[in-house]
């Protein structure tokens, strides 16, 4: 069983920065494609960023590209999302997700929420003006 726990969400002012963490237990973390998603109540879950198993390939949503950096430390079974120049529209619950299936034919960029089979409980990010 794979278990994901996010942390780092907090209240921050516009223009500020934060770093979210996702610790993964169980399974072979370094083989997983990992992703960050976010959801505002009443809206669909939105893709934020994704990273392949060795961290050599990353992909970002247009809404955060240039302001976000996804990374991972396979020695610590941990993934990160650093965001800067935060905007009020970044306010959401942020979720990390793992795709534990080996599917080299499916690119990181083509994995929507349904392609991830394990999810964390979420961490709240609130950006105030």
CORGIBEL-V28069 format. One record per residue. N is the residue number from 1. PSI is psi as a letter, one per 40 degrees, with the letter a starting at -180 (none if undefined). NEAR is the number of other ideal C-beta (glycine too) atoms within 10 Angstrom. D_LAST is the distance of its C-alpha to the last C-alpha in Angstrom with 1 decimal. Layout:
N	PSI	NEAR	D_LAST
N	PSI	NEAR	D_LAST
//
This chain:
1	h	6	40.5
2	h	15	37.2
3	h	13	34.3
4	h	23	30.7
5	h	14	28.2
6	i	22	24.5
7	i	14	22.5
8	e	16	19.5
9	i	17	16.7
10	i	13	14.2
11	h	12	10.7
12	i	17	8.9
13	i	11	5.9
14	i	13	5.3
15	e	11	8.9
16	a	14	10.3
17	i	11	13.5
18	i	19	15.5
19	h	13	19.0
20	i	24	20.3
21	i	17	24.0
22	h	25	26.6
23	h	16	30.0
24	h	25	32.9
25	i	11	36.2
26	h	13	39.4
27	a	15	40.9
28	g	13	40.7
29	d	22	37.1
30	e	13	38.0
31	e	15	39.5
32	h	27	36.4
33	h	23	34.1
34	i	28	30.6
35	i	27	27.4
36	h	27	23.8
37	i	24	22.6
38	i	24	19.6
39	h	15	19.4
40	h	13	17.2
41	h	6	19.3
42	e	5	21.6
43	i	9	21.4
44	i	9	23.8
45	h	17	23.4
46	h	16	22.1
47	h	20	23.6
48	d	24	21.5
49	i	23	24.2
50	i	26	27.8
51	i	24	30.3
52	a	18	34.1
53	d	18	36.3
54	e	10	36.9
55	e	15	33.5
56	e	7	35.0
57	h	13	33.3
58	i	16	29.6
59	h	19	28.0
60	i	19	24.4
61	i	15	22.8
62	d	6	22.0
63	d	14	18.3
64	e	22	18.0
65	h	10	21.0
66	e	9	20.6
67	e	15	17.5
68	i	21	19.3
69	h	16	22.5
70	h	23	24.7
71	i	14	27.6
72	i	22	30.2
73	g	12	32.6
74	d	16	35.7
75	e	8	37.3
76	e	12	34.6
77	f	18	34.2
78	h	18	30.5
79	i	30	28.0
80	i	19	24.6
81	h	26	21.5
82	h	14	19.5
83	h	25	16.3
84	i	13	14.5
85	f	13	12.0
86	i	22	9.9
87	i	14	8.1
88	d	11	6.7
89	e	10	10.4
90	e	22	11.6
91	h	16	11.0
92	i	22	14.7
93	h	18	17.8
94	h	24	19.3
95	i	23	23.1
96	i	30	25.7
97	i	24	29.0
98	h	24	32.4
99	h	21	35.2
100	e	17	38.3
101	i	12	40.8
102	h	12	42.5
103	g	11	42.1
104	e	6	42.5
105	e	6	43.0
106	h	13	39.4
107	i	13	36.9
108	d	18	33.6
109	d	11	31.9
110	e	11	33.8
111	h	18	32.9
112	a	10	30.8
113	d	15	29.8
114	e	7	33.4
115	e	16	34.7
116	h	22	33.2
117	e	12	35.3
118	i	18	33.4
119	i	17	29.9
120	a	21	27.9
121	e	11	26.3
122	i	17	22.7
123	h	21	19.8
124	h	12	16.4
125	h	21	13.3
126	h	15	10.0
127	h	20	6.8
128	i	11	3.8
129	none	7	0.0
//
